[in-house]
Amino acid sequence: MTSVLDLARVLPVVVLEDVADAVPLARALVAGGLPAIEVTLRTPAATAAIERIAAAVPEAVVGAGTVLSPRQARAAADAGARFLVSPGWTPRLLDAMAATGLPFLPGASTASEVMALLERGVGEVKFFPAEAAGGAAYLASLAGPLPGARFCPTGGIDAGRARAYLALPNVGCVGGSWMLPRSAVGAKDWPAVERLARAAAELTPAAAP
Ligand code: 3PG
């Protein structure tokens, strides 16, 4: 696999509290048409959740999100993560993510940060925090001067906002947790997650109003 951005048009961002939810949640996302799944390393359950999904849901492509340190990058790879995502980057973290051999998305939200990544040969970037940093209009403004960069905008995006990002030439996929509301995940309502995932998978691009 060479590109995280081409796995699927929508990348669910998962914060898992209960490791027992990992497999049914991943199955619901896959059944709804979202095979790429980012499990954030923000909870004690995360690494075990990645292991379980990698072992039990072969149709899923599970990755690790919120990778903040070289140690976490290595642990995620050891757990079976197939890609790595970070909200930002440092030179040390970039080297560690590259050393795993996995495709990875470092986070950036300014032209200078993206230029520094391009200098290092990294042209695939998580645009974070997308809505707070300026939204689809801001990201559209980066397309002209930075044609070498492609993005996965994430942060504060919902189904409605996702369509504007999907219409941009410099967007490969859109990330977010809107298809995993607490009301459904907390209640272990996997059919509801599957329905929301399907709606996300079927989103069509639409220019911002
Ligand atoms: C992330 O870690 O990528 C974001 O916090 C997820 O974005 P959302 O929960 O605002 O959709």
Residues whose N, C-alpha, C, O or C-beta is under 5 A from the ligand:
A	BS01	3PG	V13 T154 G155 G156 I157 G175 G176 S177 W178
